[in-house]
């Protein structure tokens, strides 16, 4: 009859504290993962580009006021007040079609990056759930193996 070595006790190791639940693990993952931070930075870059492109098509308004006196010493001086309104609208080449195209492209890129971020968040949540339930199954397998080893030990004795 062959003899097989067995262990009665298996050391269980805790990877996370007991006070962590799935939502806390998910929140911690979102706060600490560099790929999430990178996606958020990409979204902010495209938003900033879009805002800069909007600034290219906005009109520039300038209002000025001047006060002075006009005349000669012999005739006398009379007050002179001037208000100036200067509005400049940049039309650029092709009536700003290139700038509008850049704005639309940046807006589409923001939407795309948001979708990619959401997909990444869902993948992280799925990975956490899979790891959690894999760990629970492993613990159940350890307990079942203990019962089996103990039953085999009793049957041999």
C-alpha positions in Angstrom: 0.0 0.0 0.0 1.5 3.4 -1.0 2.0 6.1 1.6 1.2 9.7 0.6 2.4 12.7 2.5 -0.3 15.0 3.7 -0.6 18.2 5.7 -3.4 18.8 8.2 -2.9 22.6 8.2 -2.6 24.9 5.3 -1.4 28.5 5.9 -4.0 31.0 4.6 -2.7 34.3 3.7 -4.7 37.5 3.6 -4.1 39.8 0.7 -6.4 42.5 1.9 -7.8 43.5 5.3 -11.1 42.1 6.5 -12.7 45.5 6.5 -12.4 45.8 2.7 -15.4 44.9 0.7 -15.7 44.8 -3.1 -16.7 48.5 -3.4 -13.7 49.7 -1.3 -11.4 47.5 -3.4 -12.9 49.0 -6.6 -12.6 52.5 -5.2 -9.0 52.0 -4.2 -8.1 50.5 -7.6 -9.6 53.6 -9.3 -7.6 55.9 -7.1 -4.3 54.1 -7.4 -4.1 52.7 -10.9 -1.9 54.7 -13.3 -3.8 53.7 -16.4 -7.0 55.3 -15.0 -5.0 58.5 -14.2 -3.5 58.4 -17.8 -7.0 58.1 -19.3 -8.3 61.1 -17.3 -5.2 63.1 -18.3 -5.9 62.3 -22.0 -9.5 63.5 -21.6 -8.3 66.7 -20.0 -5.8 67.3 -22.9 -8.5 67.0 -25.5 -10.8 69.3 -23.6 -8.0 71.9 -23.3 -7.3 71.6 -27.0 -11.0 72.0 -27.8 -11.2 75.1 -25.5 -8.1 76.6 -27.2 -9.7 76.1 -30.6 -12.8 77.8 -29.5 -10.7 80.8 -28.5 -9.5 81.0 -32.1 -13.1 81.7 -33.4 -14.4 83.9 -30.6 -14.5 87.6 -31.5 -12.1 90.0 -29.7 -13.9 93.0 -28.2 -12.1 96.1 -27.1 -13.7 99.2 -25.6 -11.6 102.3 -24.9 -12.4 105.8 -23.6 -10.3 109.0 -24.1 -10.7 112.3 -22.5 -8.9 115.4 -23.6 -9.1 119.1 -24.4 -8.8 120.5 -27.9 -8.1 124.1 -29.0 -5.6 126.9 -28.8 -4.6 129.4 -26.2 -6.3 132.3 -28.1 -9.6 130.5 -28.8 -9.7 128.5 -25.7 -9.8 124.8 -24.9 -12.9 122.7 -25.2 -13.3 119.2 -23.7 -13.2 116.2 -26.1 -14.5 112.8 -25.1 -14.1 109.7 -27.3 -15.5 106.2 -26.8 -14.2 103.5 -29.1 -15.6 100.0 -29.7 -13.4 97.7 -31.6 -14.7 94.2 -32.5 -12.6 91.8 -34.4 -14.0 88.6 -35.8 -11.4 86.2 -37.2 -12.7 84.4 -40.3 -9.5 82.8 -41.3 -9.2 80.6 -44.3 -12.4 78.9 -45.6 -14.5 80.8 -43.0 -12.9 78.9 -40.1 -13.7 75.4 -41.5 -10.3 74.1 -40.3 -10.9 75.4 -36.8 -14.4 74.0 -36.6 -13.1 70.7 -37.8 -10.5 70.6 -35.1 -13.2 71.4 -32.5 -15.4 68.6 -33.7 -12.4 66.2 -33.8 -11.4 67.1 -30.3 -15.0 66.7 -29.1 -15.1 63.2 -30.7 -11.8 62.3 -29.1 -13.2 63.4 -25.7 -16.2 61.1 -26.2 -14.0 58.2 -27.4 -11.6 58.6 -24.4 -14.6 58.7 -22.0 -15.8 55.4 -23.5 -12.4 53.9 -23.2 -12.2 55.0 -19.6 -15.6 53.5 -18.8 -14.5 50.2 -20.5 -11.3 50.2 -18.4 -13.3 50.8 -15.2 -15.6 47.9 -16.1 -12.6 45.6 -16.8 -11.1 46.5 -13.4 -14.4 45.8 -11.6 -14.7 42.5 -13.5 -11.1 41.6 -12.5 -11.8 42.4 -8.9 -14.9 40.3 -8.9 -13.2 37.3 -10.6 -10.3 37.5 -8.1 -12.6 37.7 -5.2 -14.7 34.7 -6.2 -11.7 32.7 -7.2 -10.3 33.3 -3.7 -13.5 32.1 -2.1 -13.5 29.0 -4.3 -9.9 28.3 -3.4 -10.8 28.6 0.3 -13.7 26.2 -0.2 -11.3 23.8 -2.0 -8.9 24.0 0.9 -11.6 23.2 3.4 -12.9 20.3 1.3 -9.4 18.9 0.9 -8.9 19.1 4.7 -12.1 17.1 5.2 -11.0 14.6 2.6 -7.6 14.2 4.1 -9.0 13.7 7.5 -11.5 11.1 6.3 -8.7 9.3 4.5 -6.5 9.4 7.6 -9.3 7.9 9.7 -10.0 5.2 7.2 -6.3 4.2 7.1 -6.1 4.0 10.9 
